[in-house]
Amino acid sequence: MTSALGSSASLTTLNTSHRLSLIGLPASTTCYYRVRARDAAGNTATSPTYSFVTLAAADTTAPVLSAITSSSVTSTGATISWTTNEASDSQIEYGTTTAYGNTTSLATLLTNHQMSLIGLSPNKLYHYRVKSKDAAGNQATSGNYTFTTTGTVASGGAAGMLDDKRPYLPPSYTSFAMPALGGSYTDPVYGTTITRLTNGPAQFNDSVHHEYSSMTPFNADNTRILLQTEARGWVVMDLRGNVIVSHNDLESYSVSEPRWSTSNPNVFFYHGNGTNQLKKYDIVAKKETLVRTFTQFSMIDFGGGESDISDDGDHMLIRGDNRYIGVYTFSTDRLGATLDISTLGTYDYWDLTANNNVIVRWNAEGTGRYRGFELYSQEMAFLRQVHKYGAHADRGRDLNGDEVLLVLSSSDLNPPPGCENNGIEKVRLSDGQRTCLMALNWSVGAHISANSNGSNPWVIVELTDEIDGTANPNATLSSSWQSVWKPYFNEILMVKMDGSEVRRLAHHRSRTLDWYWYQPRAAVSRDGSYAVFDSNFATYPLANYTDVFMIKLK
C-alpha cells in the first residue's frame, strides 16, 4: 500500500455524515486514504491524504515441537525435554500405556522446556507425549515416545526351557511347515511362541532379512521393525507382518545402515549411500530431514556394518572416507576427534560400547597394538587391548553396570576355564578380565546379540552346526543326522549376563551354509521382549531365500 493510492470505494446516496468500510486489507500494513464528496449540483471537494495501520492477524498457528528427549532415567524418575519455536506452556501426559493417565504441567511460557517425572515404578516401559500452548491458546501435541525405567528383570517366567545340556532333535526336521504371514506356532521342543513377520515371495517377490545380530531392528516401543529385501531395499513392518513403509517409499532416499532412535519410535537415522550426510526419516510423516553434512568427508558410514546407535541414543560412530573414525553427538551436533586408521592395519568393524567408548576388531591377532579387540575413548584416544583374538561378538552391559564384550572363544588360544572347548566369553572392558559365560562345542558357530537399554540382563546366542552336516539342505542331509546331533545344534538360546542361567528358545530350522543370509543372526530388542531371526525352513522358492521370524521372550 502506497500514498499513490490505487483503489476506491463509493456510495451515491447524499448524506451529511459519511461512512464506508474497507475490506480485504493486508494485516500489519500502513494504508493511505483520502475522501471525496460531491453535492447535488456536482460540486466536488477532496481531502488531504491520511493513513492508518491495520492490526496484526490473529494467531491461529500452534507452536512447533522439536528435540523431544528423555534423559536422567532412574528406577523411579526421568527428565523430559523439548523445544518450541515460540513461548508456550509445558505439559506431559505419561503412563505405562498409550492411554497415559498421568499429567504434569507448568503455566510459564517458555521455548526450552524441561520437566521431571517422579514416583515411577522400576523396570517399566513408560509412554509419554508433550503438549505446549502459546499465548493465543493454540496447542501442539507430540506423538508418542517411550523410555524404560531402570531395575533388575527377574528370571521367573522367562521364555523357553532351562538348559540341561542335552541334545534335542527338532521334530519333523525335513518337513516342518512355516506358518502363514502373521501367523504363529509354538516351538515343539522349547515352547516359545514364534511369529512369521514376512512372506517375501508373496509380499515383495524377494527374500527378506534383518540386518545383523549386533544392531536391533526393533524401534523404541517394539511396534515397528526395520527389514531389508534382497534386491529392493528397506521396509518397515509391524509385528503382525503388515508393511508400514514400503521399499518404494524409501527408494529415493538411498537409505543405508538405518538405526532406530532410542526415544522416538517413529524415527530412524541413516546415511545416504555414498554421501557425507547423516539424515533421519519419520515413518509417520514419511519425510526425511538432514541432521548433519560432514563437509570434511566425501562420504560417511557407521563403522563397517556392525555398529548401532548408542544405548543412550545420543551418539553415532562415524567413519569418514573409509579412514577417519570419530563419534558424533546428536545433542551438541559435534563430531569429536577423529583417528586416521589408513595405515594401522585391516579390521572387521568399529562400534560403540555401552559407555560410548569405541571398540574395534582388528584382523590381526595376538599381543600388541592393532590386534584383536582394542578400546578407544570417545575422543579416539587409545585405552587398551581388551582381547587378543577376534571372533563373532557384541558389546553390552553387565548386571553391575560394567561395559563388557561378549565373544565366541573359538579363536582364543588361552580361553578362561569352562570355554576350553569353545564357548561364549565375557570380557570386562575396563581391564580385559575374562570369564566363561557358557560352554559350547567345537562344531558350532555363533552370533551374539547383547543390545540393551539397561533393563535387559539376557544375551541372545544363535548357534549353527558348521561341522557335522546337520544344517545341510534335505538333499544332502545324512540319513544318520540324528545320531550326530549335539547339544545346541541349530538353536537360539538366551543366556543371563552373569552366566547363572541358560534358556533354550527354539530350533531355527534354517539350512545351507553356502550363503551369508541363510545364517539366522538372531537379534534382541533393547528391552529384551523379542528376538528375531532369519530362516528358510529348508525351502528355496527364491535365490538366497529367507523370511524373518520373531520369538516372544516375555
C-alpha positions in Angstrom: 0.0 0.0 0.0 1.5 3.4 -1.0 0.5 7.1 -0.9 -0.2 6.8 -4.7 -3.5 5.1 -3.6 -5.0 3.0 -6.5 -8.2 1.6 -5.1 -11.5 3.2 -4.4 -14.9 2.7 -2.8 -18.0 4.8 -3.2 -21.6 5.4 -2.2 -24.1 7.6 -4.3 -26.6 8.3 -1.5 -26.5 12.0 -0.4 -25.7 12.4 3.3 -24.1 14.8 5.7 -22.5 12.0 7.7 -20.5 9.5 5.7 -19.2 6.0 6.5 -17.6 3.4 4.2 -16.0 0.1 5.1 -12.7 -1.0 3.5 -12.2 -4.8 3.4 -9.6 -7.2 2.2 -6.7 -5.2 3.5 -3.4 -6.9 4.5 -2.6 -7.3 8.2 0.1 -5.1 9.9 0.3 -2.7 6.9 0.2 1.1 6.6 -2.7 2.1 4.4 -3.3 5.6 2.8 -6.6 7.1 2.0 -8.4 10.4 1.1 -12.1 11.2 0.9 -14.1 13.0 -1.8 -17.6 14.3 -1.6 -19.9 15.7 -4.4 -23.2 17.6 -3.7 -26.4 17.6 -5.8 -25.2 20.4 -8.0 -22.0 18.4 -8.9 -19.6 20.4 -6.8 -16.6 18.2 -5.6 -14.3 18.5 -2.6 -11.2 16.3 -1.9 -9.4 15.9 1.4 -5.7 15.6 2.0 -4.2 12.1 2.2 -4.4 10.3 5.6 -3.1 6.9 6.8 -3.7 4.1 9.3 -2.1 0.8 10.2 -4.1 -2.4 10.1 -4.0 -4.7 13.1 -1.9 -7.8 13.2 -3.5 -11.0 12.0 -5.0 -13.3 14.7 -2.6 -16.0 15.8 -4.0 -19.4 14.8 -0.8 -21.3 14.4 0.2 -23.9 17.1 3.8 -24.0 18.3 6.2 -26.3 16.6 7.6 -29.0 18.9 11.1 -30.4 18.4 14.0 -32.1 20.1 11.8 -34.2 22.3 14.0 -36.4 24.5 14.1 -38.3 27.8 17.2 -38.3 30.0 18.4 -38.9 33.5 16.2 -42.1 33.6 16.4 -43.9 37.0 14.3 -46.6 38.6 11.7 -44.1 39.8 12.1 -41.0 37.6 13.0 -39.3 34.3 13.5 -35.9 32.8 11.7 -34.9 29.6 12.9 -32.0 27.5 11.7 -30.3 24.3 11.7 -27.0 22.5 9.1 -24.8 20.8 9.5 -22.1 18.2 7.5 -19.6 20.3 6.9 -19.1 24.0 4.5 -21.7 25.2 3.5 -23.6 28.4 4.5 -27.1 29.2 2.5 -30.3 29.8 3.4 -34.0 29.8 1.0 -36.9 29.7 2.6 -40.2 30.7 1.8 -43.7 31.8 2.5 -47.4 31.2 0.2 -47.5 28.1 -0.7 -45.0 25.4 -3.8 -44.1 27.4 -1.3 -42.3 29.7 -3.4 -41.4 32.7 -1.0 -39.0 34.4 -0.3 -35.4 33.7 2.2 -32.8 34.9 2.2 -29.1 33.7 3.8 -25.7 34.0 2.0 -22.5 33.0 5.1 -20.4 32.4 5.6 -19.6 28.7 9.0 -20.9 27.6 10.8 -22.0 24.4 13.1 -24.5 26.2 11.0 -27.0 28.2 12.2 -29.4 30.8 10.1 -31.3 33.4 10.9 -34.1 35.8 8.6 -37.2 36.3 8.9 -38.8 39.7 7.3 -41.7 41.6 7.7 -44.1 38.7 7.9 -47.9 39.0 11.3 -49.7 38.4 11.9 -51.6 35.2 8.8 -50.3 33.4 8.2 -49.1 29.9 6.6 -45.7 30.1 4.8 -43.9 27.3 4.6 -40.1 27.2 3.7 -37.2 24.9 4.3 -33.5 25.4 1.9 -30.6 24.8 2.6 -26.8 24.5 0.1 -23.9 24.2 1.1 -20.4 23.1 -0.3 -17.1 24.4 -3.1 -17.2 21.9 -4.3 -20.6 23.0 -3.0 -22.6 20.1 -1.9 -26.0 21.3 0.5 -28.6 19.8 0.6 -32.2 20.8 3.5 -34.6 20.1 3.4 -38.2 19.0 4.1 -41.0 21.5 7.5 -41.5 22.9 8.9 -44.1 25.4 11.6 -44.7 28.0 12.2 -47.6 30.3 13.0 -47.1 34.0 16.0 -48.9 35.4 15.8 -52.0 37.5 16.5 -55.7 37.6 14.5 -58.1 35.5 13.6 -61.3 37.4 14.2 -64.5 35.6 10.9 -66.0 36.8 8.6 -66.6 33.8 11.4 -66.3 31.3 10.8 -67.8 27.9 12.0 -71.2 26.7 13.3 -74.2 28.6 16.0 -74.1 31.3 19.2 -75.7 29.8 20.0 -79.2 30.9 22.9 -79.5 28.4 21.3 -82.4 26.5 20.8 -82.7 22.7 17.2 -82.2 21.5 16.2 -83.2 18.0 13.7 -80.9 16.2 10.6 -82.8 15.3 9.6 -83.0 11.6 13.0 -81.6 10.7 12.8 -82.4 7.0 9.1 -81.4 6.6 8.2 -78.8 9.2 5.9 -76.1 7.5 6.3 -72.5 8.4 3.1 -70.6 9.3 1.3 -68.1 7.1 2.3 -64.4 7.2 1.4 -63.0 10.6 0.7 -66.5 12.0 2.4 -68.1 14.9 3.5 -71.6 16.1 4.8 -73.0 19.3 8.3 -74.4 19.2 7.5 -78.1 19.7 10.6 -78.7 22.0 11.1 -75.4 23.9 7.5 -74.0 24.0 8.2 -70.4 22.8 5.8 -68.5 20.5 7.3 -67.8 17.1 5.6 -65.4 14.6 6.2 -65.2 10.9 6.8 -61.5 10.2 7.3 -61.7 6.4 6.4 -63.6 3.3 9.0 -62.4 0.9 7.8 -64.3 -2.2 4.2 -63.0 -1.8 4.8 -59.5 -0.4 7.9 -58.5 -2.5 8.8 -61.3 -4.8 12.0 -61.2 -3.0 13.9 -62.6 0.0 13.7 -60.7 3.3 16.3 -60.4 6.1 17.0 -58.4 9.2 20.4 -56.8 9.1 22.7 -58.3 11.9 22.8 -59.5 15.5 24.7 -56.5 16.8 22.1 -53.9 15.9 18.4 -54.1 16.9 15.8 -54.0 14.2 13.1 -53.0 16.7 12.0 -49.4 17.3 11.8 -47.7 20.7 8.4 -49.2 21.7 8.7 -52.5 19.8 5.8 -51.7 17.4 7.9 -51.5 14.2 10.8 -53.4 12.7 13.3 -52.5 10.0 14.0 -55.2 7.5 15.7 -55.4 4.1 14.8 -57.2 1.0 17.4 -58.9 -1.1 17.1 -56.5 -4.1 14.5 -53.8 -3.4 15.8 -52.1 -0.3 14.5 -51.4 3.2 11.0 -51.8 4.5 9.3 -51.0 7.9 6.9 -53.7 9.2 4.7 -54.0 12.2 4.8 -57.2 14.4 1.9 -58.8 12.5 3.6 -58.7 9.1 2.0 -55.6 7.7 4.0 -53.2 5.6 4.1 -49.7 7.2 6.7 -48.1 5.0 7.4 -49.9 1.7 10.6 -50.1 -0.2 9.0 -47.8 -2.8 8.6 -45.1 -0.1 12.3 -45.3 0.8 13.8 -46.0 -2.6 14.6 -42.3 -3.5 16.4 -41.7 -0.2 19.2 -44.2 -0.8 18.8 -45.4 2.8 21.9 -47.1 4.2 22.5 -48.6 7.7 19.2 -47.3 9.2 19.3 -47.1 13.0 16.2 -46.5 15.2 16.1 -43.6 17.5 16.1 -45.0 21.1 13.4 -42.4 22.2 11.2 -41.7 19.2 9.5 -44.8 17.8 8.7 -43.1 14.6 12.2 -42.0 13.6 15.3 -43.8 12.3 18.7 -42.3 11.4 20.7 -43.3 8.3 23.3 -42.1 5.9 22.7 -41.7 2.2 24.5 -44.4 0.3 27.8 -42.9 -0.9 27.1 -39.4 0.6 28.5 -37.4 3.5 25.1 -36.7 5.0 23.5 -38.0 8.2 19.7 -37.9 8.0 16.6 -39.0 9.8 13.3 -40.3 8.5 9.9 -40.0 10.1 7.9 -43.1 9.2 4.5 -41.4 10.0 5.2 -38.2 8.0 7.2 -40.2 5.5 9.7 -37.4 5.4 13.5 -37.2 5.6 15.4 -34.4 7.5 19.0 -33.6 7.2 20.8 -33.9 10.5 24.4 -33.1 9.5 26.6 -32.8 6.5 30.1 -33.8 7.2 31.8 -31.5 4.8 35.3 -32.7 5.8 34.5 -36.1 4.2 33.2 -37.0 0.7 31.3 -40.0 2.2 30.4 -41.5 5.6 29.2 -44.7 7.1 28.7 -46.1 10.6 31.9 -48.1 11.0 31.8 -51.2 8.8 28.3 -52.6 9.0 28.0 -53.9 12.6 27.5 -50.8 14.7 24.3 -49.5 16.2 23.3 -46.1 17.6 24.5 -45.7 21.2 22.4 -47.1 24.1 21.6 -43.6 25.2 20.5 -42.6 21.7 22.8 -39.6 21.6 25.9 -40.9 19.8 26.7 -42.5 16.5 30.1 -43.8 15.3 31.1 -42.1 12.0 33.7 -43.5 9.5 34.7 -40.8 7.0 36.1 -41.7 3.6 36.8 -45.2 4.9 39.7 -44.0 7.0 38.7 -41.5 9.7 36.9 -42.8 12.9 35.1 -40.5 15.3 32.0 -40.2 17.5 29.2 -37.8 16.6 27.0 -36.4 19.4 23.4 -35.5 18.4 22.6 -33.2 21.3 25.6 -31.0 20.6 25.9 -31.5 16.9 29.6 -32.3 17.3 31.9 -34.8 15.8 34.7 -35.5 18.3 38.4 -36.0 17.5 39.0 -38.5 14.6 41.6 -41.2 14.2 43.2 -41.8 10.8 43.3 -45.6 10.5 44.5 -45.8 7.0 48.0 -47.1 7.9 47.1 -49.0 11.1 46.0 -52.4 9.7 42.9 -54.1 8.4 39.9 -54.6 10.5 36.4 -56.1 10.6 34.4 -53.3 12.1 34.2 -50.4 14.6 31.4 -50.0 17.2 30.3 -48.0 20.2 30.3 -49.6 23.7 27.8 -49.2 26.5 29.5 -46.1 27.9 30.1 -44.6 24.4 33.7 -45.7 24.1 34.8 -47.1 20.8 35.8 -50.7 20.1 37.4 -52.2 17.0 38.0 -55.8 15.9 41.4 -55.9 14.1 42.0 -58.8 11.7 45.5 -59.4 13.2 45.6 -61.4 16.5 47.9 -61.7 19.4 49.6 -59.3 21.8 50.4 -55.8 20.7 48.8 -52.8 19.0 46.2 -53.1 16.3 45.5 -56.7 17.1 42.4 -58.4 18.5 39.9 -56.1 20.1 41.1 -52.6 21.1 39.3 -49.9 23.1 39.4 -46.2 22.5 37.8 -43.2 24.3 35.0 -41.2 22.8 37.7 -38.7 21.6 39.6 -41.6 20.0 42.5 -41.9 22.5 43.8 -45.4 22.8 42.9 -47.0 26.1 43.8 -50.7 26.0 43.7 -54.0 24.2 40.8 -55.9 25.7 41.1 -59.2 23.9 43.9 -60.7 21.8 41.7 -62.7 19.5 38.9 -61.9 17.1 35.6 -63.7 16.6 31.9 -63.0 16.4 31.0 -60.7 19.3 28.7 -58.0 20.6 29.2 -55.3 23.2 26.8 -55.0 26.2 26.4 -54.1 29.9 26.9 -56.5 32.8 24.4 -56.8 35.6 26.6 -54.5 37.8 26.8 -51.8 35.0 30.3 -52.7 33.7 30.6 -52.5 29.9 31.6 -55.8 28.5 32.4 -57.7 25.3 30.6 -61.0 24.6 32.8 -63.0 22.2 33.0 -66.5 20.8 36.1 -68.3 22.2 36.8 -70.4 19.1 40.0 -68.5 18.3 41.2 -67.9 21.8 44.4 -69.9 22.4 44.1 -69.5 26.2 40.4 -69.4 27.0 39.1 -68.9 30.5 38.1 -72.0 32.5 34.9 -73.6 31.1 35.5 -72.3 27.5 38.3 -74.7 26.6 36.2 -76.5 24.0 34.6 -73.4 22.6 32.1 -71.1 24.4 30.9 -67.6 25.0 33.4 -65.4 26.8 32.6 -62.2 28.8 35.4 -59.7 28.7 35.3 -56.7 31.1 36.4 -53.7 29.0 37.9 -51.8 32.0 40.7 -54.3 32.4 40.3 -57.2 30.0 39.2 -59.7 32.7 37.7 -62.8 31.0 35.1 -65.3 32.3 33.3 -68.1 30.5 29.7 -67.2 30.2 28.7 -70.5 28.6 30.4 -73.6 27.4 29.7 -74.9 23.8 31.3 -77.4 21.5 33.7 -77.2 18.5 31.0 -77.9 15.9 29.0 -74.7 16.3 29.4 -71.2 15.0 27.7 -68.4 16.8 26.2 -64.9 16.5 25.7 -62.9 19.7 23.2 -60.1 20.4 23.5 -58.1 23.6 21.6 -54.9 22.6 20.1 -53.4 25.8 18.6 -50.3 27.2 19.9 -51.2 30.6 16.9 -53.3 31.7 17.7 -56.5 29.8 20.1 -58.9 31.5 19.9 -61.5 28.8 22.2 -62.2 25.8 20.8 -63.9 22.7 23.0 -66.5 21.2 22.3 -68.2 17.8 24.2 -71.4 17.1 24.6 -73.3 13.9 26.3 -76.6 13.2 29.2 -75.9 10.9 31.0 -79.3 11.0 28.7 -82.3 11.3 26.3 -81.6 8.4 23.0 -81.2 10.3 22.4 -77.8 8.8 22.6 -79.2 5.2 19.6 -79.0 3.0 17.4 -82.0 2.8 19.0 -83.1 -0.5 22.4 -83.6 1.2 21.3 -84.2 4.8 22.8 -87.5 6.0 20.3 -90.3 6.8 22.1 -90.6 10.2 21.8 -86.9 11.1 20.0 -87.7 14.3 23.0 -89.7 15.6 25.4 -86.8 15.3 23.2 -84.1 16.7 24.9 -82.4 19.6 23.6 -80.0 22.3 22.7 -76.6 21.0 22.8 -77.6 17.3 20.9 -75.1 15.2 19.3 -73.4 18.2 18.7 -70.0 19.6 19.4 -69.5 23.3 19.0 -66.9 26.0 21.9 -66.5 28.4 21.9 -64.5 31.7 24.7 -61.9 31.7 26.3 -63.4 34.8 26.1 -66.9 33.4 23.8 -68.2 36.1 21.0 -69.3 33.7 20.7 -70.5 30.1 17.3 -70.9 28.5 16.8 -72.7 25.2 14.3 -70.9 22.9 13.9 -72.5 19.5 15.4 -74.6 16.7 15.8 -72.0 13.9 15.4 -74.6 11.1 17.5 -72.6 8.6 19.7 -74.7 6.3 22.6 -74.5 4.0 25.8 -72.7 4.9 26.9 -71.6 1.4 25.2 -68.2 1.6 25.5 -65.5 4.2 21.8 -64.7 4.5 20.9 -68.3 5.4 22.5 -67.7 8.8 19.8 -66.7 11.3 22.0 -64.0 13.0 19.4 -63.6 15.8 19.0 -60.1 17.3 17.2 -59.0 20.5 15.1 -55.9 21.2 16.6 -53.4 23.6 14.3 -54.2 26.4 14.6 -58.0 25.9 10.9 -58.5 24.9 11.5 -60.0 21.5 14.2 -61.6 19.3 14.2 -62.0 15.5 16.0 -64.4 13.3 16.1 -65.4 9.6 15.2 -68.8 8.4 14.5 -70.6 5.1 12.9 -73.7 6.8 14.8 -75.8 4.3 12.8 -74.3 1.4 14.2 -72.4 -1.6 11.4 -70.7 -3.6 13.8 -67.8 -4.5 17.5 -67.2 -4.7 19.1 -66.6 -1.3 15.7 -67.1 0.3 14.9 -66.4 3.9 12.0 -64.8 5.8 12.0 -63.2 9.2 10.6 -64.7 12.3 10.1 -63.3 15.8 10.3 -65.0 19.2 8.3 -63.6 22.2 10.6 -63.6 25.2 8.4 -62.1 27.9 
